């Protein structure tokens, strides 16, 4: 089969590799679409190193072509599915206690890692999520990032009628906006990119703020009767993004550091403020199988519209161009399509 193989930073090549086999216990899926996420961008730049060579890609959807004889579950060739391609061991303490997103052996040697940039992939049944009939493969490829947003907002225990601020209107910020609205929140979005704010407005943001032109704290306090937001999700890795989110929390407010940083990032908050205001600062990492299942439903039911996030679709011969495009500020999500 063909696969886009990352040989070293900024060197990706289309190569012929062995076809995956179902054997007794695997499911082979023909991949139709795969998103080019921040993880793939960091691998491409060399900011994040797992190992080389590697077949990147973890936001994938496709069609089952073969099912192992001992696979448990109602899987059959022709079934259209979304794929969870960050493999978990299923054996460590975290997997066994329902926190598989924190798997101690994730992305380690011995585990299958990523693989969405290949024509086919062999996976376990637990990684396969059937999609609704009305969903396209392009839409289904967003199941993984939507699942991460669900996990993020569950950590914050977002409730009906709460005020939520999303700092950053990139693809993950826009998806957080929609999931938070589906949970019954009134959502503010902050970002200095005017085009991204336009997308946020079109998808139901109560208010959008450009912090380079407006005072975020003044607007938030004004719109919340001086109280501040109940919850905030920081999706931008900028230091200013984290600081601005903390500044507008209400007493008893919760903040999730959703983004990851390439270097150490101290939390710019006075411990006495945390103490006196009963502030909760947390993080979220990945998603669980339940989050993934719910993500497929949200997209299929039309509660999360991912189509406005598709900035570009590329094929194998243009994969380098697609990754470079994905790293530009004017891009939301680029999809690889087969």
BALOBA-1460 file (C-alpha; in Angstrom, 3 decimals):
// residues 338
<rec num="1" residu="x" x="0.000" y="0.000" z="0.000"/>
<rec num="2" residu="x" x="0.969" y="3.662" z="-0.258"/>
<rec num="3" residu="x" x="1.777" y="5.717" z="2.818"/>
<rec num="4" residu="x" x="3.058" y="9.215" z="3.480"/>
<rec num="5" residu="x" x="6.139" y="8.486" z="5.587"/>
<rec num="6" residu="x" x="7.860" y="11.194" z="7.618"/>
<rec num="7" residu="x" x="11.521" y="10.282" z="7.247"/>
<rec num="8" residu="x" x="12.934" y="13.212" z="9.197"/>
<rec num="9" residu="x" x="11.786" y="16.765" z="9.992"/>
<rec num="10" residu="x" x="10.325" y="18.429" z="6.891"/>
<rec num="11" residu="x" x="11.043" y="15.373" z="4.742"/>
<rec num="12" residu="x" x="7.956" y="13.336" z="3.900"/>
<rec num="13" residu="x" x="7.785" y="10.824" z="1.065"/>
<rec num="14" residu="x" x="5.141" y="8.602" z="-0.502"/>
<rec num="15" residu="x" x="6.399" y="5.039" z="-0.128"/>
<rec num="16" residu="x" x="5.170" y="1.508" z="-0.701"/>
<rec num="17" residu="x" x="4.877" y="-0.347" z="2.610"/>
<rec num="18" residu="x" x="3.465" y="-3.736" z="3.573"/>
<rec num="19" residu="x" x="-0.306" y="-4.107" z="3.536"/>
<rec num="20" residu="x" x="-1.700" y="-4.544" z="7.066"/>
<rec num="21" residu="x" x="-3.335" y="-7.892" z="7.823"/>
<rec num="22" residu="x" x="-6.392" y="-8.599" z="9.942"/>
<rec num="23" residu="x" x="-5.156" y="-11.968" z="11.188"/>
<rec num="24" residu="x" x="-7.445" y="-13.288" z="13.917"/>
<rec num="25" residu="x" x="-7.853" y="-10.185" z="16.038"/>
<rec num="26" residu="x" x="-7.595" y="-7.019" z="13.940"/>
<rec num="27" residu="x" x="-9.847" y="-4.951" z="11.704"/>
<rec num="28" residu="x" x="-8.382" y="-3.556" z="8.475"/>
<rec num="29" residu="x" x="-9.747" y="-0.175" z="7.422"/>
<rec num="30" residu="x" x="-9.315" y="1.655" z="4.120"/>
<rec num="31" residu="x" x="-8.647" y="5.250" z="5.170"/>
<rec num="32" residu="x" x="-10.637" y="7.863" z="3.249"/>
<rec num="33" residu="x" x="-9.810" y="11.062" z="5.139"/>
<rec num="34" residu="x" x="-7.317" y="12.097" z="7.798"/>
<rec num="35" residu="x" x="-6.860" y="15.492" z="9.417"/>
<rec num="36" residu="x" x="-3.506" y="17.244" z="9.659"/>
<rec num="37" residu="x" x="-3.513" y="18.242" z="13.321"/>
<rec num="38" residu="x" x="-1.091" y="20.192" z="15.512"/>
<rec num="39" residu="x" x="0.533" y="16.865" z="16.461"/>
<rec num="40" residu="x" x="1.392" y="16.144" z="12.817"/>
<rec num="41" residu="x" x="2.602" y="19.702" z="12.323"/>
<rec num="42" residu="x" x="4.950" y="19.413" z="15.310"/>
<rec num="43" residu="x" x="6.262" y="16.065" z="14.094"/>
<rec num="44" residu="x" x="6.850" y="17.578" z="10.657"/>
<rec num="45" residu="x" x="8.757" y="20.564" z="12.058"/>
<rec num="46" residu="x" x="10.745" y="18.373" z="14.445"/>
<rec num="47" residu="x" x="9.330" y="20.111" z="17.529"/>
<rec num="48" residu="x" x="7.985" y="16.756" z="18.719"/>
<rec num="49" residu="x" x="9.876" y="13.537" z="18.187"/>
<rec num="50" residu="x" x="8.378" y="10.076" z="18.636"/>
<rec num="51" residu="x" x="10.629" y="8.208" z="16.207"/>
<rec num="52" residu="x" x="11.567" y="8.352" z="12.549"/>
<rec num="53" residu="x" x="10.515" y="7.094" z="10.090"/>
<rec num="54" residu="x" x="6.866" y="7.299" z="11.094"/>
<rec num="55" residu="x" x="3.492" y="7.319" z="9.345"/>
<rec num="56" residu="x" x="1.694" y="10.267" z="10.972"/>
<rec num="57" residu="x" x="-2.045" y="10.855" z="11.191"/>
<rec num="58" residu="x" x="-4.530" y="10.226" z="13.986"/>
<rec num="59" residu="x" x="-7.776" y="12.006" z="12.954"/>
<rec num="60" residu="x" x="-9.009" y="9.423" z="10.469"/>
<rec num="61" residu="x" x="-12.142" y="7.882" z="9.008"/>
<rec num="62" residu="x" x="-12.681" y="5.161" z="6.457"/>
<rec num="63" residu="x" x="-14.303" y="1.883" z="5.493"/>
<rec num="64" residu="x" x="-13.759" y="-1.600" z="6.912"/>
<rec num="65" residu="x" x="-12.329" y="-4.025" z="4.340"/>
<rec num="66" residu="x" x="-11.480" y="-7.066" z="6.504"/>
<rec num="67" residu="x" x="-12.345" y="-8.372" z="9.964"/>
<rec num="68" residu="x" x="-10.358" y="-10.969" z="11.900"/>
<rec num="69" residu="x" x="-12.183" y="-14.190" z="12.751"/>
<rec num="70" residu="x" x="-11.900" y="-13.644" z="16.505"/>
<rec num="71" residu="x" x="-12.861" y="-9.963" z="16.601"/>
<rec num="72" residu="x" x="-15.687" y="-9.375" z="19.071"/>
<rec num="73" residu="x" x="-18.409" y="-6.980" z="17.924"/>
<rec num="74" residu="x" x="-20.746" y="-6.256" z="15.046"/>
<rec num="75" residu="x" x="-18.104" y="-5.284" z="12.484"/>
<rec num="76" residu="x" x="-18.277" y="-6.137" z="8.793"/>
<rec num="77" residu="x" x="-16.633" y="-5.141" z="5.500"/>
<rec num="78" residu="x" x="-18.242" y="-2.030" z="4.065"/>
<rec num="79" residu="x" x="-18.979" y="-0.483" z="7.457"/>
<rec num="80" residu="x" x="-18.102" y="3.230" z="7.583"/>
<rec num="81" residu="x" x="-16.145" y="4.183" z="10.689"/>
<rec num="82" residu="x" x="-14.181" y="6.832" z="12.550"/>
<rec num="83" residu="x" x="-10.852" y="5.724" z="13.995"/>
<rec num="84" residu="x" x="-9.156" y="6.340" z="17.319"/>
<rec num="85" residu="x" x="-5.498" y="6.013" z="16.309"/>
<rec num="86" residu="x" x="-3.726" y="6.873" z="19.557"/>
<rec num="87" residu="x" x="-3.419" y="3.308" z="20.816"/>
<rec num="88" residu="x" x="-3.792" y="2.530" z="24.520"/>
<rec num="89" residu="x" x="-2.293" y="-0.558" z="26.144"/>
<rec num="90" residu="x" x="-5.435" y="-1.543" z="28.071"/>
<rec num="91" residu="x" x="-3.270" y="-2.997" z="30.838"/>
<rec num="92" residu="x" x="-1.767" y="-0.138" z="32.847"/>
<rec num="93" residu="x" x="-3.318" y="1.383" z="35.988"/>
<rec num="94" residu="x" x="-4.876" y="4.285" z="34.082"/>
<rec num="95" residu="x" x="-6.454" y="2.130" z="31.369"/>
<rec num="96" residu="x" x="-7.881" y="-0.226" z="33.981"/>
<rec num="97" residu="x" x="-9.411" y="2.614" z="36.000"/>
<rec num="98" residu="x" x="-11.277" y="4.221" z="33.102"/>
<rec num="99" residu="x" x="-8.688" y="6.869" z="32.248"/>
<rec num="100" residu="x" x="-7.294" y="5.373" z="29.060"/>
<rec num="101" residu="x" x="-6.520" y="8.879" z="27.806"/>
<rec num="102" residu="x" x="-3.715" y="8.893" z="30.401"/>
<rec num="103" residu="x" x="-2.324" y="5.484" z="29.347"/>
<rec num="104" residu="x" x="1.194" y="5.050" z="30.722"/>
<rec num="105" residu="x" x="2.336" y="3.343" z="27.520"/>
<rec num="106" residu="x" x="0.793" y="5.686" z="24.962"/>
<rec num="107" residu="x" x="3.162" y="6.679" z="22.117"/>
<rec num="108" residu="x" x="5.869" y="4.330" z="23.417"/>
<rec num="109" residu="x" x="7.872" y="1.674" z="21.544"/>
<rec num="110" residu="x" x="5.852" y="-1.508" z="21.196"/>
<rec num="111" residu="x" x="2.581" y="0.339" z="20.706"/>
<rec num="112" residu="x" x="1.161" y="1.016" z="17.257"/>
<rec num="113" residu="x" x="1.534" y="4.770" z="16.832"/>
<rec num="114" residu="x" x="-0.650" y="6.920" z="14.563"/>
<rec num="115" residu="x" x="-0.773" y="5.665" z="10.937"/>
<rec num="116" residu="x" x="-3.600" y="7.726" z="9.445"/>
<rec num="117" residu="x" x="-1.480" y="8.853" z="6.482"/>
<rec num="118" residu="x" x="-1.471" y="5.315" z="5.084"/>
<rec num="119" residu="x" x="-3.954" y="3.797" z="2.619"/>
<rec num="120" residu="x" x="-4.932" y="1.066" z="5.080"/>
<rec num="121" residu="x" x="-4.501" y="0.367" z="8.772"/>
<rec num="122" residu="x" x="-5.094" y="-2.615" z="11.077"/>
<rec num="123" residu="x" x="-6.654" y="-1.705" z="14.420"/>
<rec num="124" residu="x" x="-8.387" y="-3.235" z="17.432"/>
<rec num="125" residu="x" x="-12.163" y="-3.234" z="17.674"/>
<rec num="126" residu="x" x="-11.985" y="-0.710" z="20.521"/>
<rec num="127" residu="x" x="-10.497" y="1.811" z="18.078"/>
<rec num="128" residu="x" x="-13.352" y="1.545" z="15.587"/>
<rec num="129" residu="x" x="-16.474" y="3.705" z="15.905"/>
<rec num="130" residu="x" x="-19.277" y="3.240" z="13.339"/>
<rec num="131" residu="x" x="-20.544" y="6.545" z="11.979"/>
<rec num="132" residu="x" x="-24.079" y="7.646" z="11.168"/>
<rec num="133" residu="x" x="-25.384" y="7.205" z="7.627"/>
<rec num="134" residu="x" x="-25.656" y="10.959" z="7.064"/>
<rec num="135" residu="x" x="-21.994" y="11.609" z="7.929"/>
<rec num="136" residu="x" x="-19.349" y="12.032" z="5.240"/>
<rec num="137" residu="x" x="-15.847" y="10.673" z="5.744"/>
<rec num="138" residu="x" x="-14.624" y="14.263" z="5.878"/>
<rec num="139" residu="x" x="-16.947" y="15.002" z="8.782"/>
<rec num="140" residu="x" x="-16.120" y="11.727" z="10.509"/>
<rec num="141" residu="x" x="-12.415" y="12.620" z="10.482"/>
<rec num="142" residu="x" x="-13.263" y="15.313" z="13.043"/>
<rec num="143" residu="x" x="-14.540" y="12.763" z="15.570"/>
<rec num="144" residu="x" x="-11.215" y="12.593" z="17.394"/>
<rec num="145" residu="x" x="-10.763" y="16.351" z="17.944"/>
<rec num="146" residu="x" x="-14.428" y="16.745" z="18.919"/>
<rec num="147" residu="x" x="-13.933" y="13.927" z="21.433"/>
<rec num="148" residu="x" x="-11.000" y="15.837" z="22.930"/>
<rec num="149" residu="x" x="-13.240" y="18.894" z="23.353"/>
<rec num="150" residu="x" x="-15.880" y="16.784" z="25.062"/>
<rec num="151" residu="x" x="-13.255" y="15.501" z="27.493"/>
<rec num="152" residu="x" x="-12.029" y="19.055" z="28.100"/>
<rec num="153" residu="x" x="-15.471" y="20.463" z="28.903"/>
<rec num="154" residu="x" x="-16.400" y="17.465" z="31.047"/>
<rec num="155" residu="x" x="-13.324" y="18.192" z="33.152"/>
<rec num="156" residu="x" x="-14.727" y="21.686" z="33.696"/>
<rec num="157" residu="x" x="-18.198" y="20.296" z="34.497"/>
<rec num="158" residu="x" x="-19.815" y="22.890" z="32.241"/>
<rec num="159" residu="x" x="-23.493" y="23.254" z="33.143"/>
<rec num="160" residu="x" x="-26.629" y="24.733" z="31.578"/>
<rec num="161" residu="x" x="-26.664" y="28.509" z="31.483"/>
<rec num="162" residu="x" x="-23.024" y="29.005" z="32.427"/>
<rec num="163" residu="x" x="-20.768" y="31.594" z="30.834"/>
<rec num="164" residu="x" x="-17.764" y="30.016" z="29.124"/>
<rec num="165" residu="x" x="-14.783" y="31.741" z="27.514"/>
<rec num="166" residu="x" x="-12.771" y="30.024" z="24.789"/>
<rec num="167" residu="x" x="-9.349" y="31.647" z="24.382"/>
<rec num="168" residu="x" x="-8.182" y="30.969" z="20.838"/>
<rec num="169" residu="x" x="-10.363" y="30.491" z="17.747"/>
<rec num="170" residu="x" x="-8.267" y="27.956" z="15.899"/>
<rec num="171" residu="x" x="-9.869" y="24.637" z="14.963"/>
<rec num="172" residu="x" x="-9.918" y="23.377" z="18.551"/>
<rec num="173" residu="x" x="-11.311" y="26.663" z="19.824"/>
<rec num="174" residu="x" x="-14.112" y="26.569" z="17.245"/>
<rec num="175" residu="x" x="-14.930" y="22.958" z="18.144"/>
<rec num="176" residu="x" x="-14.921" y="23.810" z="21.868"/>
<rec num="177" residu="x" x="-17.358" y="26.625" z="21.112"/>
<rec num="178" residu="x" x="-19.818" y="24.239" z="19.499"/>
<rec num="179" residu="x" x="-19.536" y="21.508" z="22.118"/>
<rec num="180" residu="x" x="-19.968" y="24.055" z="24.931"/>
<rec num="181" residu="x" x="-23.103" y="25.398" z="23.232"/>
<rec num="182" residu="x" x="-24.416" y="21.834" z="22.913"/>
<rec num="183" residu="x" x="-23.938" y="21.536" z="26.691"/>
<rec num="184" residu="x" x="-26.098" y="24.621" z="27.224"/>
<rec num="185" residu="x" x="-23.456" y="27.287" z="27.827"/>
<rec num="186" residu="x" x="-23.299" y="30.878" z="26.643"/>
<rec num="187" residu="x" x="-19.935" y="31.148" z="24.921"/>
<rec num="188" residu="x" x="-17.474" y="34.008" z="24.459"/>
<rec num="189" residu="x" x="-14.522" y="33.599" z="22.075"/>
<rec num="190" residu="x" x="-11.288" y="35.604" z="22.148"/>
<rec num="191" residu="x" x="-8.770" y="35.700" z="19.287"/>
<rec num="192" residu="x" x="-6.796" y="38.400" z="17.416"/>
<rec num="193" residu="x" x="-7.601" y="36.818" z="14.021"/>
<rec num="194" residu="x" x="-10.617" y="38.569" z="12.476"/>
<rec num="195" residu="x" x="-11.458" y="35.772" z="10.028"/>
<rec num="196" residu="x" x="-11.490" y="33.180" z="12.785"/>
<rec num="197" residu="x" x="-13.766" y="35.387" z="14.868"/>
<rec num="198" residu="x" x="-16.141" y="35.580" z="11.907"/>
<rec num="199" residu="x" x="-16.316" y="31.779" z="11.872"/>
<rec num="200" residu="x" x="-16.963" y="31.761" z="15.627"/>
<rec num="201" residu="x" x="-19.796" y="34.259" z="15.199"/>
<rec num="202" residu="x" x="-21.372" y="32.220" z="12.407"/>
<rec num="203" residu="x" x="-21.303" y="29.126" z="14.626"/>
<rec num="204" residu="x" x="-23.109" y="30.717" z="17.536"/>
<rec num="205" residu="x" x="-20.649" y="32.558" z="19.771"/>
<rec num="206" residu="x" x="-22.537" y="34.959" z="22.048"/>
<rec num="207" residu="x" x="-19.724" y="37.489" z="21.698"/>
<rec num="208" residu="x" x="-16.307" y="37.564" z="20.053"/>
<rec num="209" residu="x" x="-13.431" y="39.716" z="21.278"/>
<rec num="210" residu="x" x="-10.222" y="40.757" z="19.541"/>
<rec num="211" residu="x" x="-7.835" y="41.273" z="22.493"/>
<rec num="212" residu="x" x="-5.455" y="43.283" z="20.305"/>
<rec num="213" residu="x" x="-8.149" y="45.934" z="19.853"/>
<rec num="214" residu="x" x="-10.479" y="45.520" z="22.835"/>
<rec num="215" residu="x" x="-10.110" y="45.019" z="26.573"/>
<rec num="216" residu="x" x="-11.167" y="41.422" z="27.184"/>
<rec num="217" residu="x" x="-11.584" y="41.810" z="30.931"/>
<rec num="218" residu="x" x="-13.785" y="44.908" z="30.597"/>
<rec num="219" residu="x" x="-16.082" y="43.230" z="28.055"/>
<rec num="220" residu="x" x="-16.400" y="39.981" z="29.995"/>
<rec num="221" residu="x" x="-17.120" y="41.735" z="33.292"/>
<rec num="222" residu="x" x="-19.672" y="43.968" z="31.574"/>
<rec num="223" residu="x" x="-21.500" y="41.037" z="29.976"/>
<rec num="224" residu="x" x="-21.554" y="38.989" z="33.197"/>
<rec num="225" residu="x" x="-22.719" y="41.672" z="35.658"/>
<rec num="226" residu="x" x="-19.174" y="42.037" z="36.943"/>
<rec num="227" residu="x" x="-18.928" y="38.379" z="37.929"/>
<rec num="228" residu="x" x="-16.671" y="36.882" z="35.239"/>
<rec num="229" residu="x" x="-16.944" y="33.566" z="33.426"/>
<rec num="230" residu="x" x="-17.785" y="30.307" z="35.139"/>
<rec num="231" residu="x" x="-15.347" y="28.367" z="32.992"/>
<rec num="232" residu="x" x="-12.548" y="29.047" z="30.535"/>
<rec num="233" residu="x" x="-10.704" y="26.857" z="28.045"/>
<rec num="234" residu="x" x="-7.273" y="27.988" z="26.842"/>
<rec num="235" residu="x" x="-6.638" y="26.567" z="23.372"/>
<rec num="236" residu="x" x="-3.857" y="28.975" z="22.347"/>
<rec num="237" residu="x" x="-0.262" y="28.282" z="23.478"/>
<rec num="238" residu="x" x="0.531" y="31.993" z="23.875"/>
<rec num="239" residu="x" x="1.465" y="33.163" z="27.396"/>
<rec num="240" residu="x" x="-0.971" y="36.063" z="27.033"/>
<rec num="241" residu="x" x="-3.812" y="33.633" z="26.320"/>
<rec num="242" residu="x" x="-3.353" y="31.856" z="29.639"/>
<rec num="243" residu="x" x="-3.040" y="35.108" z="31.571"/>
<rec num="244" residu="x" x="-6.163" y="36.588" z="29.978"/>
<rec num="245" residu="x" x="-8.232" y="33.517" z="30.773"/>
<rec num="246" residu="x" x="-7.231" y="33.570" z="34.422"/>
<rec num="247" residu="x" x="-8.007" y="37.292" z="34.680"/>
<rec num="248" residu="x" x="-11.692" y="36.892" z="33.782"/>
<rec num="249" residu="x" x="-12.573" y="33.894" z="35.960"/>
<rec num="250" residu="x" x="-15.391" y="34.368" z="38.433"/>
<rec num="251" residu="x" x="-15.009" y="33.326" z="42.045"/>
<rec num="252" residu="x" x="-15.303" y="29.568" z="42.018"/>
<rec num="253" residu="x" x="-14.375" y="29.614" z="38.334"/>
<rec num="254" residu="x" x="-12.679" y="26.744" z="36.523"/>
<rec num="255" residu="x" x="-9.983" y="26.955" z="33.870"/>
<rec num="256" residu="x" x="-8.725" y="24.171" z="31.629"/>
<rec num="257" residu="x" x="-5.299" y="24.405" z="30.031"/>
<rec num="258" residu="x" x="-6.258" y="22.489" z="26.910"/>
<rec num="259" residu="x" x="-3.283" y="23.479" z="24.798"/>
<rec num="260" residu="x" x="0.168" y="21.952" z="25.195"/>
<rec num="261" residu="x" x="3.416" y="23.906" z="25.230"/>
<rec num="262" residu="x" x="6.743" y="23.138" z="23.614"/>
<rec num="263" residu="x" x="8.595" y="24.490" z="26.643"/>
<rec num="264" residu="x" x="7.895" y="24.815" z="30.356"/>
<rec num="265" residu="x" x="5.064" y="27.296" z="30.997"/>
<rec num="266" residu="x" x="4.516" y="28.535" z="34.575"/>
<rec num="267" residu="x" x="0.886" y="29.252" z="35.477"/>
<rec num="268" residu="x" x="0.736" y="33.047" z="36.041"/>
<rec num="269" residu="x" x="-1.571" y="33.017" z="39.056"/>
<rec num="270" residu="x" x="-1.125" y="34.004" z="42.685"/>
<rec num="271" residu="x" x="-1.732" y="31.072" z="45.029"/>
<rec num="272" residu="x" x="-3.658" y="33.324" z="47.416"/>
<rec num="273" residu="x" x="-6.082" y="34.176" z="44.611"/>
<rec num="274" residu="x" x="-6.622" y="30.480" z="43.946"/>
<rec num="275" residu="x" x="-7.220" y="29.958" z="47.668"/>
<rec num="276" residu="x" x="-9.580" y="32.860" z="48.298"/>
<rec num="277" residu="x" x="-11.590" y="32.495" z="45.089"/>
<rec num="278" residu="x" x="-11.731" y="28.690" z="45.193"/>
<rec num="279" residu="x" x="-10.386" y="28.681" z="41.642"/>
<rec num="280" residu="x" x="-9.869" y="25.372" z="39.896"/>
<rec num="281" residu="x" x="-7.038" y="25.081" z="37.366"/>
<rec num="282" residu="x" x="-6.912" y="21.810" z="35.457"/>
<rec num="283" residu="x" x="-5.739" y="20.267" z="32.221"/>
<rec num="284" residu="x" x="-7.133" y="17.671" z="29.844"/>
<rec num="285" residu="x" x="-5.317" y="15.117" z="27.744"/>
<rec num="286" residu="x" x="-6.860" y="13.310" z="24.817"/>
<rec num="287" residu="x" x="-10.167" y="11.500" z="25.243"/>
<rec num="288" residu="x" x="-11.731" y="8.198" z="26.296"/>
<rec num="289" residu="x" x="-13.754" y="5.718" z="24.235"/>
<rec num="290" residu="x" x="-16.980" y="7.185" z="25.639"/>
<rec num="291" residu="x" x="-15.932" y="10.692" z="24.598"/>
<rec num="292" residu="x" x="-15.244" y="9.381" z="21.089"/>
<rec num="293" residu="x" x="-18.632" y="7.676" z="20.893"/>
<rec num="294" residu="x" x="-20.349" y="10.902" z="21.952"/>
<rec num="295" residu="x" x="-18.355" y="12.926" z="19.410"/>
<rec num="296" residu="x" x="-19.616" y="10.780" z="16.538"/>
<rec num="297" residu="x" x="-23.183" y="11.385" z="17.733"/>
<rec num="298" residu="x" x="-22.754" y="15.155" z="18.089"/>
<rec num="299" residu="x" x="-21.451" y="15.454" z="14.531"/>
<rec num="300" residu="x" x="-24.036" y="13.065" z="13.109"/>
<rec num="301" residu="x" x="-26.913" y="14.807" z="14.880"/>
<rec num="302" residu="x" x="-25.802" y="18.174" z="13.484"/>
<rec num="303" residu="x" x="-25.012" y="19.606" z="16.921"/>
<rec num="304" residu="x" x="-21.409" y="20.223" z="15.849"/>
<rec num="305" residu="x" x="-20.875" y="21.503" z="12.308"/>
<rec num="306" residu="x" x="-17.335" y="20.743" z="11.184"/>
<rec num="307" residu="x" x="-17.708" y="21.692" z="7.520"/>
<rec num="308" residu="x" x="-16.770" y="25.387" z="8.035"/>
<rec num="309" residu="x" x="-13.433" y="24.239" z="9.486"/>
<rec num="310" residu="x" x="-12.269" y="22.491" z="6.309"/>
<rec num="311" residu="x" x="-9.853" y="24.971" z="4.739"/>
<rec num="312" residu="x" x="-8.176" y="22.657" z="2.234"/>
<rec num="313" residu="x" x="-8.274" y="19.048" z="1.030"/>
<rec num="314" residu="x" x="-5.127" y="17.441" z="-0.425"/>
<rec num="315" residu="x" x="-4.139" y="14.081" z="-1.864"/>
<rec num="316" residu="x" x="-0.940" y="12.109" z="-1.409"/>
<rec num="317" residu="x" x="0.973" y="13.910" z="-4.123"/>
<rec num="318" residu="x" x="0.381" y="17.222" z="-2.319"/>
<rec num="319" residu="x" x="0.859" y="16.109" z="1.292"/>
<rec num="320" residu="x" x="3.839" y="18.414" z="1.977"/>
<rec num="321" residu="x" x="1.873" y="21.349" z="0.606"/>
<rec num="322" residu="x" x="-1.025" y="20.366" z="2.854"/>
<rec num="323" residu="x" x="1.111" y="20.275" z="5.988"/>
<rec num="324" residu="x" x="2.670" y="23.636" z="5.170"/>
<rec num="325" residu="x" x="-0.825" y="25.073" z="4.600"/>
<rec num="326" residu="x" x="-2.015" y="23.644" z="7.925"/>
<rec num="327" residu="x" x="0.639" y="25.677" z="9.737"/>
<rec num="328" residu="x" x="-0.576" y="29.022" z="8.367"/>
<rec num="329" residu="x" x="-2.660" y="31.413" z="10.449"/>
<rec num="330" residu="x" x="-5.356" y="31.647" z="7.774"/>
<rec num="331" residu="x" x="-5.998" y="27.891" z="7.908"/>
<rec num="332" residu="x" x="-8.300" y="25.962" z="10.209"/>
<rec num="333" residu="x" x="-8.052" y="22.288" z="9.205"/>
<rec num="334" residu="x" x="-6.472" y="20.564" z="6.208"/>
<rec num="335" residu="x" x="-7.602" y="17.043" z="5.318"/>
<rec num="336" residu="x" x="-5.744" y="14.310" z="3.463"/>
<rec num="337" residu="x" x="-8.193" y="12.527" z="1.155"/>
<rec num="338" residu="x" x="-7.884" y="9.206" z="-0.675"/>
